Amino acid sequence: PEDRNEFIEVYNVSNRAVDLNDAILDDGDNTDRLTAWTDSAILIENPTFLIGTTWLNPGRFAVVLDSEYCDPNPLGGQVQPYVFGDSALVLTTHNTTLGNGLATTDPVTIITVEGDTTTFGTPLNPFDSLPCDPGEGLSWERIWLNRPDTVSNWAVCRDSSGSTPGRTSSVASLLD
């Protein structure tokens, strides 16, 4: 069930809290607006999650999930397959997909109401090689969180689970 188990991770590198309420999520094909996650069922597996707010504190992660992520009887199985980091902020969109369903070639841009922007896939340069398919069940991870969105600043997740949502990147060791 591709769209239900997609996620986008955001990290706040600034020294101030950022409100992500109504931030625009654009996958190049469709736009959505971010909103707070309110389904407390997610706390059963992840009791330290922050829900019911859209404020992302400095030095913290947010994970944007499809609103159907906690469906206990989904088509195709795979109920809540991810291992999340502690105290991640959980957000969703006003509908049941992220963008129009994220494809491996979709760039992602998030723009807050105040105009703060973060990107994945160098959407301003459609001729570079990112985004591209990292492989089945694998995610792209930013190497240096405070450096620009360039091809050389992304790597395929090295964690055995294929992703590290809401926790330190598996490729952060590339800093040395």
HELIX and SHEET records of a PDB file:
HELIX    1   1 ASP A    3  ASN A    5  5                                   3    
HELIX    2   2 ILE A   42  GLU A   45  1                                   4    
HELIX    3   3 VAL A  151  ASN A  153  5                                   3    
HELIX    4   4 ALA A  172  LEU A  175  5                                   4    
SHEET    1   A 7 PHE A   7  TYR A  11  0                                        
SHEET    2   A 7 PHE A  61  LEU A  65 -1                                        
SHEET    3   A 7 LEU A  89  THR A  93  1                                        
SHEET    4   A 7 THR A  31  ALA A  36 -1                                        
SHEET    5   A 7 ILE A  24  ASP A  26 -1                                        
SHEET    6   A 7 VAL A 108  ILE A 111 -1                                        
SHEET    7   A 7 THR A 117  PHE A 120 -1                                        
SHEET    1   B 2 VAL A  18  ASP A  19  0                                        
SHEET    2   B 2 TRP A  55  LEU A  56 -1                                        
SHEET    1   C 2 TRP A 140  ARG A 142  0                                        
SHEET    2   C 2 TRP A 154  VAL A 156 -1                                        
END                                                                             
